[in-house]
Amino acid sequence: MRNLFFLLLFPALLSAQSSFEKAETYFKKEQFSKAKPLFEQHLKDHPNDRKTKEYLGDIAGYKKDWDTAIDFYEDLVEADDRSANYHFKYGGALGMKALSINRIRAATYIGDIKEHFETAARLDPNHIEVRWALVEFYIQLPGIIGGSQKKATSYANQLLKISPVDGYLANGYIAEYDERPDDAERLYKKAIEIGGSPTTYDKLTEHYEKNNKPKEAMATATKSLQIHKRNSLNYQIGKIAAQYNLDAELGINCLQAYIENHSVRDGVPKDWAYFRMAQIYKNLGEKQNALQWINKALVDRPGFEQAQDEKKKILSL
């Protein structure tokens, strides 16, 4: 009888498992409309499943449904307040909600955003993304309600210890925001000099050998990039190469890697990577390649104003 009961139960268990795995597959392919109902059904059957709640929060965030994302991430923080990841996502959703409402209402979110970002940073001393978020938070916020360049710089310097490339990029961003263009360019050049292409060790070595730079100078960067293989770093380096007309070959390689490995977790949409590719080719004077990429950006997002302006500049070459 016991074996018969198990045999009757087993198909249902198998179905539930395969349904969740199917939802994960859809999620990884960014087919969220297919993943969402499967996750919702799984959550009904397993109401305390944290991973499912996180997936549903991520899907809500992708659709800019910040209230729903906040609800899921708040539940997760309450279930495990020692998770840096949950605090980071909750703080991020609160931040995006604040950006979508008027300034008076948004001001009421500031304390919670700060609390959850700083909690995440404290819980995980190597959490790169939350330190970037805190740099952005403190540099963008007016001083009268808590903004602080000193605190932004403090988190940028923490990034220097965790990932030198991120640290120089973050400090360059602060200098750019503070209207110190010479400092910004110097710091961005340093990021590119030590960072190279953050895809594989072989590409790093190949790039620096081609440019007659000693491998010894790559030691810190190589260690950093081997530990922190983040696709978003590809975009950041490509962006700086485009904006400051630095190392076009490296910028193109990084942006191509970003596009090929893109997922919703990377944050920046692919249309921005297409835009940066167009900028690099414009800098090189390659009009047709620049037009190809800027048109790709506009197909992805027809109302992309920056791309429309960039296309005019390309056409004038």
Secondary structure, 3 states (H helix, E strand, C coil): CHHHHHHHHHHHHHHHHHHHHHHHHHHHCCCHHHHHHHHHHHHHHCCCCHHHHHHHHHHHHHCCCHHHHHHHHHHHHHHCCCCHHHHHHHHHHHHHHHHCCCHHHHHCCHHHHHHHHHHHHHHCCCCHHHHHHHHHHHHHCCHHHCCCHHHHHHHHHHHHHHCHHHHHHHHHHHHHHCCCHHHHHHHHHHHHHHHCCCCCHHHHHHHHHHCCCCHHHHHHHHHHHHHCCCHHHHHHHHHHHHHCCCCHHHHHHHHHHHHHCCCHHHCCCHHHHHHHHHHHHHHCCCHHHHHHHHHHHHHHCCCCHHHHHHHHHHHCC
